[in-house]
């Protein structure tokens, strides 16, 4: 399988809630493409799904710093902040997203809580 096929397989596993298998599959993608942003993003989300909220937050922060134009990563970082009651940080992320894309539907929905 090529990298994108592996990624799609891993994403399917994640959507099915098969998180340990999805983690292994995303790691396999990263073995072939170490800077595959989407796989790193999905691994960070899975950390949170498995209860490692601090690890998930740190991974999302790192990825958002490295990929500041990736609005999906920034949105999930904002949502993670929100879930951890870090409202100022969440609002800053949603505002930053809307500065780039004023029509970002999800950020527009969340900014009303700021």
C-alpha positions in Angstrom: 0.0 0.0 0.0 1.1 3.5 -0.6 1.1 6.2 2.0 -2.4 7.6 1.2 -3.9 4.1 1.1 -2.4 3.4 4.5 -3.6 6.7 5.8 -7.2 6.0 4.6 -7.1 2.5 6.3 -5.9 4.1 9.5 -8.6 6.7 9.3 -11.2 4.1 8.8 -10.0 2.2 11.9 -10.2 5.4 13.9 -13.7 6.1 12.7 -14.7 2.6 13.8 -13.3 3.3 17.3 -10.5 0.8 16.9 -8.0 3.2 18.4 -5.1 0.9 19.2 -5.2 -0.5 15.7 -5.6 3.0 14.2 -2.6 4.2 16.2 -0.5 1.4 14.8 -1.6 2.1 11.3 -0.9 5.9 11.6 2.6 4.9 13.0 3.0 2.8 9.9 2.3 5.8 7.7 4.8 7.9 9.7 7.4 5.1 9.2 7.1 5.8 5.5 6.4 9.5 5.6 7.7 10.9 8.9 6.2 14.4 8.4 2.8 13.3 7.3 0.8 16.0 9.1 -2.6 14.3 8.9 -1.3 11.2 10.6 0.4 13.2 13.3 -2.9 15.1 13.8 -4.9 11.9 14.0 -2.5 10.4 16.5 -2.9 13.5 18.7 -6.6 13.1 18.6 -6.5 9.5 19.5 -4.4 10.3 22.5 -7.3 12.4 23.8 -9.8 9.7 22.9 -7.8 7.3 25.1 -7.8 9.7 28.0 -4.3 11.3 27.6 -5.6 14.8 27.4 -2.3 16.5 28.3 -0.4 14.4 25.7 -3.0 15.2 23.1 -2.9 18.9 23.9 0.9 19.0 23.7 0.9 17.1 20.4 -1.7 19.4 18.9 0.2 22.5 20.2 3.4 21.3 18.6 1.7 20.5 15.3 -0.2 23.8 15.2 3.1 25.6 15.8 4.8 23.6 13.0 1.8 23.9 10.6 0.1 27.2 11.5 -1.9 27.3 8.3 -3.6 24.0 8.9 -7.0 25.1 10.1 -8.2 21.6 10.9 -5.3 21.2 13.4 -5.9 24.7 14.8 -9.6 23.9 15.2 -9.0 20.7 17.1 -6.5 22.5 19.3 -9.2 25.0 20.1 -11.7 22.3 20.8 -9.2 20.6 23.1 -8.6 23.8 25.0 -12.3 24.2 25.3 -12.8 20.7 26.7 -10.0 21.4 29.2 -11.7 24.6 30.3 -8.9 26.7 28.8 -11.4 29.1 27.4 -9.0 32.1 26.7 -6.7 29.8 24.7 -9.7 28.2 22.8 -11.1 31.6 21.9 -7.7 32.8 20.7 -7.5 29.8 18.4 -11.0 30.3 17.0 -10.3 34.0 16.5 -7.1 33.2 14.6 -8.9 30.7 12.4 -11.6 33.2 11.6 -9.0 35.8 10.8 -7.7 33.5 8.0 -11.1 32.1 7.0 -14.1 34.2 8.1 -16.4 31.5 6.8 -14.9 28.6 8.8 -18.2 27.1 9.9 -17.0 25.2 12.9 -15.0 28.1 14.3 -17.9 30.4 13.8 -20.1 28.0 15.8 -17.6 27.9 18.7 -16.7 31.6 18.8 -20.2 32.4 20.2 -19.0 30.8 23.5 -16.2 33.3 23.9 
